[in-house]
């Protein structure tokens, strides 16, 4: 995978990801969930992406991390965790 193909690489959002977030603009209070996928992370990728979103748009309600080469929360399957995260979202 090339760096520009990934949303976050080496614990930093790529320029493509930053540009997309800037183009979205202010979310005006829309509840935001970040779904960060990676081989594994110590939390740096999540924090960096959350900071980028908060700088350009709004606050982040939830951050969900899914790993392909490291254990996920509860050793769960990444796809199952992503589906559940979507089910857990609600709109007031």
Buried (B, 14 or more C-beta within 10 A) or exposed (E): EEEEEBBBBEBBBBEEBBEEBEEBEEBEEEBBEBBBBBEEBEEEBBBBBBEBBEEBBBEBEEBBBBBEEEEBEEEEEBEEBBEEBEEEEEEE
